Structure formats: C-alpha cells, structure tokens
C-alpha cells in the first residue's frame, strides 16, 4: 500500500505547484462491516470498502477543504480548491499547520478484524446472553460494527506518516416488556478484547429490573451514573475543553485555567490509547498524539489544541487537530477507590441511571442543560434498588454536576454509542450529589 502514500504526497505537490501556501492530504483505506438486528434476528449484513482522501489547503490565510474517492479527479479537485480559496474570506484564527518531521509510535491495529468470517455469531452471542436474563419473551435489537483503516498522511509542512486503526463495537438494547428495556455496549480495538456476551448480559439484567415502572417524582437526588450514561457526560466535558469551544464561549471552562472545577478525586484526560476505538498515532495535522490530562485532581490544567488555537493561547498543540476545532479522541476518568457495590451502599436514597438521550443545552456558556434518562431508571434506598421508574428528566448544570461528584468506582468500562456517548470513553460508575430531576412529560 506504499503506492497510496506516494499518491497522497503527489496531491500535496500538485496543490503547492498551483500556489497553495500549506497543504495536508490524508488518505484512508477503510474496510467496514455492519450487522443490524431486531426482534432477536439479523436484518441485514453489509460490508464495504472506502478509499477516501481529505485535502485541506491554505492560501493567504484562506483555508478550504474537500474529499475525493479512489484518487479520482485529483487535478480537477485541487484546481477547484485553489479557485475556492481565492474567493474565500481570510480566517483570522488560522495559525498554520503543524511543522516538522516527527517519529510516531507503531500502530497496534488488529488484522483479525479483517478476517472475521461470520460477524453474525457475535450478535447471537449477545442476544443469547440477554435471553438468559430475561427469558423467552425477550425482544432485542442493535448493531455490530467493525472497521480496519490504513491511513496515509502527507503535509507540505513536513509531517509524513502512516497509521493503522481497528475497532469493533456492539450496541444491544433488550426489552423484557414494552416499558422495560436495558441498553449496553461492548467496545474494543481488538478482537481478543471483545466480549459480546458481557453487553447482552448487562442489557438483559437492566431490562429485567426495569419491569413494571412507576412514574418518578421530581426532586433533588443523589444519582449513581452507569458508565454508559456517564460516558455522555465525559463527551460534554471533552467538547467543552476544546480550545475552539472556549474561544466561541460554548464552554463552562472559559477563564477557568488553574482553577478548581471539580473535587480532588476527579482527574480527566484524553488518551487515544491502544485499547480505544479511537486509537491513532497522529492527528489531522500529522502531529503525534499523546495523553493529555486536562483536569488534574479537580483543577483545570489546560485545553485541547491544534496548531492554530495553540498560537492564540501562546502554548503548544496537544495533538488534537481537528483542522478547525480540536477534539478529544478518547476520554478517561481516573478510577476511584470504591467498588460499584460500595457506591450503592453509600446511597441512602437516590437514583441509578443507566443511559440517556436527547441531551440539550439551554446555555452552553453557563452549562444549563436537560437530558432524558432511558433504559432503566431505578430508585435506590439504603443501597438497594427498590423500584423501576419512568418519565423523568435531568435538568441541571454541567459545571455544578462536575463539582458535585462524590465518589468514583474502581470498575471502568470502555463505552461508545453514536446516540450520546461519543467520543469513546473509559468511564466508571460515578455518584453525583444533589442532581435536579424533573418530569419528562
């Protein structure tokens, strides 16, 4: 596949010859599989390859980009980009692309994900695990997705690199009754680390407990968040720690550098690690990726940067480009010193929430938001689940909830769900005090 890198480099040379100041081209050869299922049966299985090249160029601080497939129409696409740049407005935030030659870590992609003969078996493994919990009346559905990508990047500013990225994920939602569902995921960068039965078992357990829900009461509760729903919160904090979000005041972390934003037990980091579905060795500028701690024992230590935002903040890129907006790759909350069971024992009267959807912010700068819990809402009394509930909504403030983290479990789960928990995260069970709960209807 070295020919792909050569052709990617040729695109950069072509754009430079037409007058571009800076150019980045990144070619991804992806092999993907998807299995969709409902009513406990396979609906469709598809496999496809995609050969796509993203091209971005800058001319007198005008930045434009396009995508081509299979290296078709390269000359015409680059020519159109230059024409577009010349009629575009200057981007005052643009500070150039990453410059220099870099050494990258060796990719750890799992080629076994290319060789899977029957991905449907993983779906049935999850469904059967859920059936053992719920019984014959189970109704389940979801999606299995695998990817293996070879990535080739060339930049006029020096970076040249290759990467291989792999991932497999299963999302299963199981019903024990019409209003009793459980949702769980299983995510890994390797086939060895992928255990679909874990997702099926957990979805089945939650659905079984969720039977016969009663309408919940409004109030202020201590809440135990499951890793899947707390992964959604980590995604919010990951976006808000992007320097771009700070610049446009869509973040609660504006003017908070060096200040306490959470209890001492809270440490958050971005880490595109080997285990993660978002593993990678360089960002979209070709800068090496690395672990970045942005909240250290409750104190906001820094933002996530690309080269342009780093110059504006008079610091260095963190390897999180995003050519326009720096973004987190894989969020991690450091493990706590309590077990999941101890978190429940700590809760005299509260809620256990397992998943959510429709998270909406009324004010990003202040952090006011609401979201609707789903797939298992439970009343907890004296450490035990007493009743399944429904029709509740979280109506609170993102910064206040971060400040009210009271306990974190030792157990953590790698979670990702396109609906809410994105980007991927390594998330624990988290006990948050004084969460405001309202009716969803």
C-alpha positions as CSV (number, residue, x, y, z in Angstrom):
1,X,0.0,0.0,0.0
2,X,3.0,2.3,-0.2
3,X,1.6,3.5,-3.5
4,X,-1.2,5.2,-1.5
5,X,1.3,7.3,0.4
6,X,3.1,8.2,-2.9
7,X,-0.2,9.3,-4.4
8,X,-1.1,11.2,-1.3
9,X,2.2,13.1,-1.4
10,X,1.6,13.8,-5.1
11,X,-1.6,15.6,-4.2
12,X,0.4,17.9,-1.9
13,X,2.9,18.6,-4.6
14,X,0.2,19.4,-7.0
15,X,-1.5,21.9,-4.7
16,X,1.8,23.6,-4.0
17,X,2.5,23.9,-7.7
18,X,-0.8,25.8,-8.1
19,X,0.2,28.3,-5.4
20,X,-1.1,26.9,-2.1
21,X,0.9,28.1,0.9
22,X,0.2,25.0,3.0
23,X,-1.4,21.6,2.2
24,X,-2.4,18.5,4.0
25,X,-3.7,15.3,2.3
26,X,-4.8,12.3,4.3
27,X,-5.9,9.1,2.6
28,X,-7.9,6.4,4.4
29,X,-8.4,3.0,3.1
30,X,-11.2,1.6,5.2
31,X,-12.7,-1.9,5.4
32,X,-16.0,-1.9,7.2
33,X,-18.7,-4.3,8.3
34,X,-22.1,-3.7,9.8
35,X,-24.8,-6.1,11.1
36,X,-28.2,-4.8,12.1
37,X,-30.6,-6.8,14.1
38,X,-34.1,-6.5,15.6
39,X,-36.7,-8.9,17.1
40,X,-33.7,-11.1,18.0
41,X,-32.9,-11.7,14.3
42,X,-30.5,-10.4,11.8
43,X,-32.0,-7.8,9.5
44,X,-29.0,-7.1,7.2
45,X,-25.3,-7.6,6.9
46,X,-23.2,-5.4,4.8
47,X,-19.5,-5.0,4.0
48,X,-17.9,-2.2,2.1
49,X,-14.5,-0.6,1.4
50,X,-13.9,3.1,1.1
51,X,-10.8,4.8,-0.4
52,X,-11.1,8.4,0.5
53,X,-8.6,11.3,0.6
54,X,-9.2,14.5,2.6
55,X,-7.4,17.5,1.2
56,X,-7.0,20.8,3.1
57,X,-5.0,23.8,1.8
58,X,-4.4,27.3,2.9
59,X,-3.7,30.4,0.7
60,X,-3.2,33.8,2.3
61,X,-5.0,32.5,5.5
62,X,-7.9,31.3,3.4
63,X,-8.5,27.7,4.4
64,X,-10.6,25.3,2.2
65,X,-11.0,21.5,2.1
66,X,-12.6,18.8,0.1
67,X,-12.8,15.0,-0.1
68,X,-12.2,12.7,-3.1
69,X,-12.6,9.0,-3.5
70,X,-10.4,6.4,-5.2
71,X,-7.9,9.2,-6.3
72,X,-10.4,10.1,-9.0
73,X,-10.4,13.6,-10.4
74,X,-7.4,14.7,-8.3
75,X,-6.2,17.5,-10.6
76,X,-9.7,19.0,-11.0
77,X,-10.4,18.8,-7.3
78,X,-7.2,20.6,-6.4
79,X,-7.7,23.2,-9.0
80,X,-11.3,23.9,-7.7
81,X,-9.9,24.2,-4.2
82,X,-7.5,26.8,-5.2
83,X,-10.2,28.7,-7.0
84,X,-12.4,28.5,-3.9
85,X,-9.6,29.7,-1.7
86,X,-9.1,32.8,-3.8
87,X,-12.7,33.9,-3.4
88,X,-12.9,32.9,0.3
89,X,-12.6,35.2,3.3
90,X,-9.5,35.3,5.4
91,X,-9.6,33.1,8.5
92,X,-8.1,35.3,11.3
93,X,-7.8,32.2,13.6
94,X,-5.6,30.3,11.2
95,X,-2.1,29.9,12.5
96,X,-0.7,27.3,10.1
97,X,-0.4,23.6,10.1
98,X,2.0,21.6,12.3
99,X,5.6,22.0,11.1
100,X,8.4,19.5,11.4
101,X,9.4,15.8,11.0
102,X,8.0,13.5,13.7
103,X,8.5,10.0,14.9
104,X,5.3,8.1,15.5
105,X,4.5,5.2,17.8
106,X,4.0,1.8,16.0
107,X,0.3,1.2,15.2
108,X,-1.3,-1.8,17.0
109,X,-4.3,-2.5,14.8
110,X,-5.7,-6.0,14.9
111,X,-5.8,-7.5,11.4
112,X,-8.1,-10.3,12.7
113,X,-10.9,-7.8,12.3
114,X,-10.4,-8.0,8.6
115,X,-10.6,-11.8,8.6
116,X,-13.9,-12.3,10.5
117,X,-15.8,-14.8,8.5
118,X,-19.2,-14.6,10.3
119,X,-19.7,-11.4,12.4
120,X,-23.3,-12.5,13.0
121,X,-22.1,-15.0,15.6
122,X,-21.2,-12.1,17.9
123,X,-24.7,-10.8,17.6
124,X,-26.3,-14.1,18.5
125,X,-23.9,-14.5,21.4
126,X,-25.1,-11.2,22.8
127,X,-28.8,-12.0,22.2
128,X,-28.5,-15.3,23.9
129,X,-26.8,-13.8,26.9
130,X,-29.7,-11.3,27.2
131,X,-32.2,-14.1,26.8
132,X,-30.7,-16.0,29.8
133,X,-31.5,-12.9,31.9
134,X,-34.9,-12.1,30.5
135,X,-36.3,-15.3,29.3
136,X,-38.2,-16.3,26.2
137,X,-40.2,-13.1,25.9
138,X,-37.0,-11.1,25.1
139,X,-37.1,-8.6,22.2
140,X,-33.7,-7.2,21.3
141,X,-32.1,-5.1,18.6
142,X,-29.0,-3.2,17.8
143,X,-25.9,-3.0,15.6
144,X,-22.5,-4.6,15.3
145,X,-19.8,-2.6,13.5
146,X,-16.2,-3.3,12.7
147,X,-13.5,-1.3,11.0
148,X,-9.9,-1.6,9.8
149,X,-8.3,1.5,8.4
150,X,-4.9,2.2,6.8
151,X,-4.2,5.9,7.0
152,X,-1.6,7.8,4.9
153,X,-0.8,11.5,5.7
154,X,1.4,14.0,3.9
155,X,1.9,17.6,4.7
156,X,3.8,20.4,2.9
157,X,5.0,21.4,6.3
158,X,7.0,18.3,7.0
159,X,4.8,15.6,8.6
160,X,4.6,12.3,6.7
161,X,3.1,9.2,8.4
162,X,1.2,6.0,8.1
163,X,-1.2,4.5,10.7
164,X,-3.5,1.5,11.0
165,X,-6.6,1.7,13.2
166,X,-9.0,-1.0,14.1
167,X,-12.2,-1.2,16.2
168,X,-15.2,-3.4,16.9
169,X,-18.3,-2.4,18.8
170,X,-21.7,-3.9,19.6
171,X,-24.7,-2.0,20.8
172,X,-27.7,-4.0,22.1
173,X,-31.0,-2.9,23.5
174,X,-33.1,-5.6,25.1
175,X,-36.8,-5.4,26.2
176,X,-38.4,-7.5,28.9
177,X,-41.6,-5.6,28.5
178,X,-42.7,-2.6,26.3
179,X,-41.6,-0.2,29.0
180,X,-38.7,-2.3,30.4
181,X,-35.5,-2.0,28.4
182,X,-31.8,-2.2,29.0
183,X,-29.0,-0.9,26.8
184,X,-25.4,-2.0,26.9
185,X,-22.3,-1.8,24.6
186,X,-19.1,-3.7,24.1
187,X,-16.2,-1.8,22.5
188,X,-12.6,-2.8,21.7
189,X,-9.8,-2.1,19.3
190,X,-9.0,-5.8,19.1
191,X,-11.0,-9.0,18.6
192,X,-9.3,-10.5,21.7
193,X,-10.7,-7.8,24.0
194,X,-14.2,-8.1,22.6
195,X,-16.7,-10.0,24.7
196,X,-20.3,-9.5,23.3
197,X,-21.9,-11.7,25.9
198,X,-21.0,-9.0,28.5
199,X,-23.1,-6.5,26.7
200,X,-26.0,-8.9,26.3
201,X,-25.9,-10.0,29.9
202,X,-25.9,-6.4,31.2
203,X,-28.7,-5.3,28.8
204,X,-30.8,-8.2,30.0
205,X,-30.1,-7.6,33.7
206,X,-31.2,-3.9,33.3
207,X,-34.3,-4.8,31.3
208,X,-35.4,-7.4,33.8
209,X,-35.0,-5.0,36.7
210,X,-36.9,-2.3,34.8
211,X,-40.2,-4.2,34.7
212,X,-43.4,-2.5,36.0
213,X,-42.0,1.1,36.2
214,X,-43.9,3.7,38.1
215,X,-43.9,7.5,37.3
216,X,-41.0,9.0,39.2
217,X,-41.2,12.1,41.5
218,X,-39.5,15.4,40.9
219,X,-36.8,16.4,43.3
220,X,-33.1,16.6,44.2
221,X,-31.4,13.2,44.3
222,X,-28.1,11.6,44.7
223,X,-27.5,9.8,41.5
224,X,-25.4,6.8,40.6
225,X,-24.5,7.1,36.9
226,X,-23.7,3.9,34.9
227,X,-20.6,4.0,32.7
228,X,-22.7,4.3,29.6
229,X,-24.6,7.4,30.7
230,X,-21.6,8.9,32.3
231,X,-19.7,8.5,29.0
232,X,-22.2,11.0,27.7
233,X,-21.1,13.5,30.4
234,X,-17.5,12.9,29.6
235,X,-18.3,13.7,25.9
236,X,-19.7,17.0,27.0
237,X,-16.6,17.9,29.1
238,X,-14.4,16.7,26.2
239,X,-16.1,19.1,23.9
240,X,-16.0,22.0,26.3
241,X,-12.3,21.6,27.0
242,X,-11.6,22.1,23.3
243,X,-9.9,25.5,22.8
244,X,-12.3,26.2,20.0
245,X,-15.3,25.7,22.3
246,X,-13.6,28.1,24.8
247,X,-12.9,30.7,22.1
248,X,-16.6,30.7,20.9
249,X,-17.9,30.7,24.5
250,X,-19.6,27.3,24.2
251,X,-17.8,26.0,27.3
252,X,-18.2,26.2,31.0
253,X,-14.4,26.3,31.2
254,X,-13.8,29.8,29.9
255,X,-11.4,31.7,32.2
256,X,-11.1,28.6,34.5
257,X,-7.4,27.6,33.8
258,X,-5.7,26.9,37.0
259,X,-8.9,26.9,39.0
260,X,-10.7,24.2,40.8
261,X,-13.7,22.9,38.7
262,X,-14.2,19.6,40.5
263,X,-13.4,17.7,43.7
264,X,-9.9,16.4,44.2
265,X,-11.0,12.8,43.3
266,X,-11.7,13.9,39.7
267,X,-9.0,13.5,37.1
268,X,-9.9,13.6,33.4
269,X,-7.7,13.0,30.4
270,X,-7.8,12.5,26.7
271,X,-5.9,9.4,25.7
272,X,-6.1,7.8,22.2
273,X,-4.7,4.6,23.7
274,X,-4.2,1.2,22.1
275,X,-7.4,-0.3,23.6
276,X,-9.6,2.6,22.4
277,X,-11.8,2.5,19.4
278,X,-10.2,5.9,18.6
279,X,-6.6,4.7,18.7
280,X,-4.3,6.8,16.5
281,X,-0.7,7.8,16.4
282,X,-1.1,11.2,14.8
283,X,-3.8,13.9,14.5
284,X,-5.1,15.5,11.3
285,X,-2.1,17.8,11.1
286,X,0.3,14.9,11.4
287,X,1.3,15.9,14.9
288,X,1.9,12.9,17.2
289,X,-1.0,12.2,19.6
290,X,-0.4,11.8,23.3
291,X,-2.1,11.6,26.6
292,X,-3.4,15.0,27.8
293,X,-4.6,15.5,31.4
294,X,-6.9,18.4,31.4
295,X,-8.4,18.2,34.8
296,X,-5.9,17.1,37.4
297,X,-7.3,16.3,40.9
298,X,-10.1,18.8,40.3
299,X,-8.0,21.6,38.8
300,X,-8.4,22.6,35.1
301,X,-4.8,22.3,33.8
302,X,-5.3,23.0,30.1
303,X,-7.3,22.9,26.9
304,X,-7.1,20.6,23.8
305,X,-5.3,22.4,20.9
306,X,-4.5,22.2,17.3
307,X,-1.6,24.4,15.9
308,X,-3.9,27.4,15.3
309,X,-5.6,27.5,18.7
310,X,-2.2,26.8,20.4
311,X,-0.8,30.0,18.9
312,X,-3.8,32.0,20.1
313,X,-3.3,30.7,23.6
314,X,0.5,31.0,23.4
315,X,1.1,27.4,24.1
316,X,1.7,24.2,22.1
317,X,-0.6,21.9,20.2
318,X,-1.7,18.9,22.2
319,X,-2.1,16.7,19.1
320,X,-5.9,17.1,18.9
321,X,-6.4,18.5,15.4
322,X,-9.3,18.8,14.0
323,X,-8.1,21.4,11.5
324,X,-10.9,23.7,12.5
325,X,-11.8,22.5,16.0
326,X,-9.5,20.5,18.3
327,X,-11.4,17.4,19.5
328,X,-10.9,14.7,22.1
329,X,-10.1,11.2,20.9
330,X,-10.8,9.0,23.9
331,X,-11.8,10.4,27.3
332,X,-10.8,8.7,30.5
333,X,-11.9,9.4,34.1
334,X,-9.4,8.0,36.5
335,X,-10.7,5.2,38.7
336,X,-11.8,5.8,42.2
337,X,-11.2,3.9,45.4
338,X,-14.7,2.4,45.9
339,X,-16.3,-0.6,44.3
340,X,-19.6,-0.3,42.4
341,X,-21.3,-2.0,45.3
342,X,-19.9,0.4,47.8
343,X,-21.3,3.3,45.7
344,X,-24.7,1.8,46.1
345,X,-24.2,1.3,49.8
346,X,-23.2,5.0,50.1
347,X,-26.6,5.9,48.6
348,X,-29.3,6.1,51.3
349,X,-32.0,7.4,48.9
350,X,-31.3,8.2,45.3
351,X,-31.4,7.1,41.7
352,X,-29.4,4.7,39.5
353,X,-29.4,5.8,35.8
354,X,-28.2,3.6,33.0
355,X,-28.5,5.6,29.7
356,X,-29.8,8.8,28.3
357,X,-30.8,10.6,25.1
358,X,-31.8,14.0,23.8
359,X,-29.2,16.0,25.8
360,X,-29.9,19.6,25.0
361,X,-28.2,22.7,26.3
362,X,-30.2,25.9,27.1
363,X,-26.9,27.8,27.6
364,X,-23.5,26.3,26.8
365,X,-21.6,29.1,28.4
366,X,-23.4,28.6,31.7
367,X,-23.7,24.9,31.4
368,X,-27.5,24.7,31.8
369,X,-28.9,21.5,30.1
370,X,-31.5,18.8,30.3
371,X,-31.4,15.2,29.2
372,X,-33.9,12.3,29.3
373,X,-32.8,9.1,31.1
374,X,-33.8,5.8,29.3
375,X,-33.3,2.1,29.5
376,X,-33.5,1.6,33.2
377,X,-34.2,4.3,35.8
378,X,-34.2,3.0,39.4
379,X,-35.0,4.2,42.9
380,X,-32.2,3.3,45.3
381,X,-32.9,3.1,49.0
382,X,-30.3,2.1,51.7
383,X,-28.1,0.8,48.9
384,X,-30.7,-1.4,47.2
385,X,-32.7,-1.0,44.0
386,X,-36.3,-0.7,45.2
387,X,-38.4,0.3,42.2
388,X,-38.2,0.9,38.4
389,X,-39.2,4.4,37.4
390,X,-40.1,6.3,34.2
391,X,-40.9,9.7,32.8
392,X,-38.0,11.6,34.5
393,X,-35.6,14.2,33.2
394,X,-32.3,15.6,34.4
395,X,-32.5,19.4,34.5
396,X,-29.2,20.7,35.9
397,X,-25.9,22.4,35.2
398,X,-22.9,20.6,33.7
399,X,-20.3,22.5,35.9
400,X,-22.3,22.1,39.0
401,X,-22.7,18.4,38.4
402,X,-18.9,18.1,37.9
403,X,-18.4,19.9,41.2
404,X,-20.9,17.5,42.9
405,X,-19.0,14.3,42.1
406,X,-18.9,12.5,45.4
407,X,-17.5,9.0,44.6
408,X,-16.0,7.1,41.7
409,X,-15.8,3.4,41.2
410,X,-12.7,1.2,40.7
411,X,-14.5,-0.5,37.8
412,X,-14.4,1.2,34.5
413,X,-15.8,0.3,31.1
414,X,-14.8,1.3,27.6
415,X,-18.0,2.7,26.1
416,X,-19.2,4.3,22.9
417,X,-22.7,4.8,21.5
418,X,-23.4,7.0,18.5
419,X,-26.6,8.3,20.0
420,X,-25.0,10.0,23.1
421,X,-21.7,8.5,24.3
422,X,-19.4,10.0,21.7
423,X,-16.3,10.2,21.5
424,X,-15.4,6.9,23.2
425,X,-14.5,6.9,26.8
426,X,-13.2,4.8,29.7
427,X,-15.9,5.5,32.2
428,X,-16.5,4.4,35.8
429,X,-19.7,4.4,37.9
430,X,-20.0,7.8,39.4
431,X,-22.0,9.1,42.3
432,X,-23.1,12.7,42.0
433,X,-24.9,14.5,44.8
434,X,-27.8,16.9,44.5
435,X,-28.9,16.3,40.9
436,X,-32.1,18.1,39.9
437,X,-34.7,15.8,38.5
438,X,-37.9,16.9,36.8
439,X,-40.7,15.3,34.9
440,X,-40.1,14.5,31.2
441,X,-43.8,14.8,30.3
